Amino acid sequence: MTETQQASAGQPGGAPRDGAPFGRMLTAMITPFTADRALDTDGAARLATYLVDDMRNDGLIISGTTGESPTTTDHEKGRLLHAVIEAVGDRATIVAGVGTNDTAHTKELAKQAERAGADGLLLVTPYYNKPPQDGLVAHFTAAADATGLPCLLYDIPGRTGTPIATQTLIRLAQHPRIVAVKDAKGDFGAASQVMLATDLVFYSGDDMLNLPWLSVGAAGFVSVVGHVVGDRLHDMIDAYRAGRVEEARQIHLDLRYVGQEFTLSVPLTLAQLKKGDRKAIRTAFDKLYEHRYAHHSPDEPVEMVNIRLAVIGKRPRLTFPKLKRGATARPARKRDVYFATSAPALATWPS
């Protein structure tokens, strides 16, 4: 841990605790790779700097599922963590994802993260194994005992197959280093019961439920869309905590499409595509704009889709770069082709 962090009275990364042990706005950071599929530590450092300095993140989750943790090696996880800590560890909380479905492996990753200088550990529920609740207590306790770092439990039964039961969380809260929960289960009643019975701090782990989580007492967010709208999410937290609930609600509504998949189809003839009919393509963009950005002010910057034309045999198709599964053109009739896209897509408005 750096001197700056040590000087912050035990507060990770210099971030203010104030009921939020890891800060309030965190992003589960993606892991950059080079074109030849090697870990890009320089890119990771640049991204971390952007997320902290421009997107106003108080902290970052490194090697979470969004960061490719199931497919990176232990050595890569260590190198990635070192790069991010060197870049922003003096001004942000760095939480290392170390959870696996193997308790011994989880403990080793936890020790590696502590040696690297991480401020905390993210511990996901053991996946696939479907352990009983007593098994979860044993697993999380062993992981928390492995280091002196505070632990953030990650409850995401949709991916792991096993929820952390309310009584299990209450039991785990007795451990001095299990201090918070990243919740992607969305059971506000159960979470409220845990909050009443323990000092566990909750973080929203589902971007669509960020504002509802604040309303029941969550300290902040562990976001994915924080990569592109982290500053706006920070504004939402600030507004809500200051009592400006309507302002927070409006930000929530403004961001409702970010990260959510939807499809909009507009017919374009093959002839229009072949000759690059800019008017027809611009009309398609206008329809997308009206569908997704009608609530934006005219001067507000937006992220739009950059069309790329790919020819497969005699049937052209349009592909769209974005954060979720790829969408491709779907020929509806022999002479027509439809394009589809999902939001958000990071590209530029065509001139």
C-alpha positions in Angstrom: 0.0 0.0 0.0 1.3 3.4 -0.9 2.2 6.2 1.5 -0.7 8.2 0.3 -3.0 5.3 1.1 -1.5 4.8 4.5 -1.9 8.5 5.3 -5.6 8.2 4.7 -6.3 6.7 8.1 -6.8 3.2 6.9 -9.2 4.3 4.1 -8.4 2.4 0.8 -6.9 4.5 -1.9 -7.5 7.7 0.0 -11.3 7.3 -0.7 -13.6 8.6 2.0 -15.2 5.8 4.0 -18.3 7.7 5.4 -20.3 4.4 5.2 -18.7 3.3 1.9 -15.6 1.1 2.6 -14.6 1.0 -1.1 -15.9 4.4 -2.2 -19.2 5.0 -3.8 -18.7 5.0 -7.5 -16.8 1.9 -8.8 -16.4 0.4 -12.2 -15.7 -3.3 -12.9 -12.9 -2.6 -15.4 -12.5 -4.5 -18.6 -9.1 -6.0 -19.3 -7.4 -4.6 -22.5 -5.5 -7.0 -24.8 -3.3 -6.3 -27.7 -4.1 -7.4 -31.3 -2.1 -10.6 -30.7 -4.2 -11.4 -27.6 -1.5 -10.6 -25.1 -2.3 -8.7 -21.9 -2.0 -4.9 -22.5 -0.8 -3.5 -19.2 -0.1 -0.1 -20.8 -3.7 0.0 -22.1 -4.9 -1.0 -18.7 -3.0 1.9 -17.0 -4.4 4.4 -19.5 -8.0 3.0 -19.1 -7.7 3.1 -15.3 -6.5 6.7 -15.4 -9.4 7.7 -17.6 -11.9 6.0 -15.4 -10.6 7.7 -12.3 -9.8 11.1 -13.6 -12.5 11.6 -16.3 -15.2 9.2 -15.3 -14.9 10.2 -11.6 -14.6 6.6 -10.3 -13.7 6.4 -6.6 -12.5 2.8 -7.1 -12.0 0.0 -9.7 -12.7 -3.7 -9.6 -9.8 -5.5 -11.3 -10.2 -9.0 -12.7 -13.9 -9.2 -12.1 -15.9 -11.2 -14.6 -16.1 -8.1 -16.8 -12.3 -8.1 -16.7 -12.1 -11.6 -18.1 -11.2 -13.3 -14.8 -12.3 -16.8 -15.9 -9.8 -16.8 -18.8 -6.8 -14.9 -17.5 -3.9 -16.7 -15.8 -2.8 -15.9 -12.2 0.3 -14.3 -13.6 -1.7 -12.0 -15.9 -4.0 -11.1 -13.0 -0.9 -10.1 -10.9 0.6 -8.0 -13.8 -2.7 -6.3 -14.4 -3.2 -5.4 -10.8 0.4 -4.0 -10.5 -0.2 -1.8 -13.6 -3.5 -0.4 -12.3 -2.2 0.2 -8.8 0.9 2.0 -10.2 -1.4 4.2 -12.4 -4.1 5.2 -9.9 -3.6 3.4 -6.6 -2.8 6.7 -4.9 -6.2 8.2 -5.6 -8.7 5.3 -6.0 -9.7 2.1 -4.2 -8.4 -0.9 -6.1 -10.4 -4.1 -5.4 -9.0 -7.3 -6.8 -11.4 -10.0 -8.0 -10.0 -13.2 -6.5 -13.1 -15.4 -6.2 -13.2 -18.8 -7.8 -15.0 -22.1 -7.2 -11.8 -23.5 -5.6 -11.2 -22.3 -2.0 -7.5 -23.0 -2.1 -7.1 -21.2 -5.4 -9.1 -18.2 -4.1 -6.8 -18.0 -1.0 -3.7 -17.9 -3.2 -5.2 -15.2 -5.4 -6.1 -13.2 -2.3 -2.5 -13.4 -1.0 -1.2 -12.4 -4.4 -3.5 -9.4 -4.4 -2.4 -8.4 -1.0 1.2 -8.6 -1.9 0.5 -6.4 -5.0 -1.0 -3.7 -2.9 -4.7 -4.1 -3.5 -7.1 -2.3 -1.1 -9.7 -5.0 -1.0 -11.0 -8.3 -2.4 -14.0 -9.2 -4.4 -15.2 -12.7 -3.6 -17.8 -14.1 -5.9 -20.0 -17.1 -4.9 -18.4 -20.4 -6.0 -19.9 -21.0 -9.4 -21.1 -24.3 -10.9 -20.4 -26.3 -7.7 -23.7 -25.1 -6.1 -22.4 -25.5 -2.5 -24.8 -25.5 0.4 -25.1 -22.4 2.6 -22.7 -23.9 5.2 -20.3 -24.5 2.4 -20.5 -20.8 1.4 -19.8 -19.8 5.0 -16.7 -22.0 5.1 -15.5 -20.8 1.7 -15.9 -17.1 2.3 -14.5 -17.4 5.8 -11.4 -19.1 4.6 -10.9 -16.5 1.9 -11.3 -13.6 4.4 -8.9 -15.3 6.8 -6.2 -15.6 4.1 -5.3 -11.9 4.2 -5.8 -8.7 6.2 -7.8 -7.0 3.4 -11.5 -6.0 3.6 -13.8 -8.2 1.5 -16.7 -7.5 -0.8 -18.9 -10.5 -1.4 -20.5 -10.8 -4.8 -24.0 -12.3 -4.8 -25.0 -13.0 -8.4 -27.0 -16.3 -8.5 -28.0 -15.8 -12.2 -24.4 -16.6 -13.1 -23.2 -18.8 -10.2 -26.3 -20.8 -9.7 -26.3 -20.2 -5.9 -27.7 -17.2 -4.0 -26.2 -16.2 -0.7 -29.1 -16.6 1.7 -30.1 -13.8 4.1 -29.2 -15.8 7.1 -25.9 -16.7 5.5 -25.0 -13.0 5.0 -26.0 -12.3 8.6 -23.6 -15.1 9.7 -20.8 -13.9 7.4 -21.2 -10.3 8.7 -19.7 -11.4 12.0 -16.3 -11.7 10.3 -14.3 -8.5 10.8 -13.1 -8.4 7.2 -16.3 -9.2 5.4 -17.7 -5.7 5.2 -19.8 -5.3 2.0 -21.9 -7.0 -0.6 -22.1 -6.4 -4.3 -25.7 -7.4 -5.0 -26.8 -8.6 -8.5 -29.7 -10.5 -7.0 -32.1 -7.6 -6.7 -34.0 -8.8 -3.7 -34.5 -5.5 -1.9 -36.6 -7.0 0.9 -33.9 -9.5 1.8 -31.1 -6.9 1.5 -33.1 -4.6 3.8 -33.3 -7.4 6.4 -29.5 -7.9 6.2 -29.0 -4.1 6.6 -31.2 -4.1 9.7 -29.4 -7.0 11.3 -25.8 -6.2 10.4 -23.3 -3.5 9.4 -22.8 -4.9 5.9 -22.7 -2.2 3.3 -24.5 -2.9 0.0 -23.4 -1.9 -3.5 -25.6 -2.1 -6.6 -24.3 -4.7 -9.0 -27.0 -4.1 -11.6 -26.9 -0.9 -13.5 -30.6 -0.8 -14.2 -31.3 -0.9 -10.5 -28.7 1.7 -9.3 -31.2 4.3 -8.2 -33.6 1.9 -6.5 -30.6 0.5 -4.6 -29.8 4.0 -3.3 -33.4 4.3 -2.1 -33.1 1.3 0.2 -29.7 2.2 1.6 -27.0 1.1 -0.8 -23.7 3.0 -0.4 -23.0 3.1 -4.2 -22.5 1.2 -7.4 -20.2 -1.4 -8.9 -21.0 -0.6 -12.5 -20.2 -1.8 -15.9 -21.6 1.2 -17.8 -19.4 3.3 -15.6 -16.8 2.9 -18.4 -18.8 5.4 -20.5 -21.1 7.3 -18.1 -19.3 7.0 -14.7 -19.4 10.8 -14.3 -23.2 10.8 -14.7 -23.6 7.9 -12.2 -21.4 9.9 -9.8 -23.8 12.9 -10.3 -26.7 10.6 -9.5 -25.1 9.5 -6.2 -24.3 13.1 -5.3 -27.8 14.3 -6.1 -29.5 11.6 -4.2 -27.3 12.0 -1.1 -27.9 15.7 -1.1 -31.7 15.2 -1.1 -32.1 16.2 -4.8 -34.1 13.0 -5.5 -35.9 14.3 -8.6 -32.5 15.2 -10.2 -31.2 11.7 -9.4 -34.4 10.2 -10.9 -33.9 12.2 -14.1 -30.3 11.0 -14.5 -31.6 7.5 -14.0 -34.1 7.9 -16.8 -31.6 9.6 -19.1 -29.3 6.6 -18.8 -32.0 4.0 -19.2 -30.8 2.7 -22.6 -27.1 2.6 -21.7 -26.1 -1.0 -21.6 -29.5 -2.3 -22.4 -30.0 -4.3 -25.6 -32.7 -3.3 -28.0 -33.2 -3.8 -31.7 -34.3 -1.3 -34.3 -34.7 -2.4 -37.9 -34.9 -0.1 -40.9 -35.2 -1.5 -44.5 -32.5 -0.6 -47.0 -32.4 -2.0 -50.5 -29.4 -3.8 -51.8 -29.1 -1.2 -54.4 -28.9 1.5 -51.8 -26.2 -0.4 -49.9 -24.2 -1.1 -53.0 -24.0 2.5 -54.1 -23.5 3.8 -50.6 -26.8 5.8 -50.6 -25.9 8.3 -47.8 -29.4 9.7 -47.7 -30.9 6.3 -47.0 -28.3 5.4 -44.4 -28.6 8.8 -42.8 -32.4 8.3 -42.6 -31.7 5.0 -40.8 -29.5 6.9 -38.3 -32.2 9.5 -37.8 -34.7 6.8 -36.9 -32.2 5.3 -34.4 -31.6 8.8 -32.9 -35.3 9.4 -32.5 -35.8 6.0 -30.9 -33.0 6.3 -28.4 -32.1 9.9 -27.9 -35.4 11.8 -28.1 -34.9 12.9 -24.4 -31.5 14.4 -25.0 -31.0 18.1 -25.5 -29.8 19.1 -29.0 -26.4 20.1 -27.7 -25.8 17.0 -25.6 -23.1 14.6 -27.0 -24.3 11.1 -27.7 -22.7 7.8 -28.6 -23.9 6.5 -32.0 -23.3 3.6 -34.2 -20.6 3.4 -36.9 -21.9 1.3 -39.8 -19.4 -1.1 -41.4 -20.4 -3.0 -44.5 -19.2 -6.6 -44.8 -19.9 -8.7 -47.9 -20.5 -12.4 -47.4 -21.0 -14.1 -50.7 -23.7 -12.2 -52.6 -25.5 -11.0 -49.5 -24.1 -7.9 -47.8 -24.6 -7.4 -44.1 -24.0 -4.6 -41.7 -22.2 -5.1 -38.5 -22.1 -2.8 -35.5 -19.4 -2.5 -32.8 -20.9 -2.4 -29.3 -20.5 -3.7 -25.8 -22.9 -6.7 -26.1 -23.4 -9.6 -28.5 -22.8 -8.7 -32.1 -25.8 -7.7 -34.2 -25.8 -8.4 -37.9 -28.0 -7.5 -40.8 -30.8 -10.0 -41.4 -32.0 -10.2 -45.0 -35.8 -10.1 -44.8 -36.6 -10.5 -48.5 -34.4 -11.3 -51.5 -34.1 -7.6 -52.5 -34.0 -6.1 -49.0 -31.6 -6.1 -46.1 -32.4 -5.0 -42.6 -29.8 -3.7 -40.1 -30.1 -4.1 -36.4 -28.1 -2.6 -33.6 -27.9 -2.7 -29.8 -27.2 0.2 -27.5 -24.7 1.3 -26.5 -22.3 1.5 -29.4 -19.2 3.6 -29.2 -18.6 5.3 -32.5 -19.3 8.6 -34.3 -22.2 10.2 -36.0 -21.7 10.1 -39.8 -20.9 13.5 -41.4 
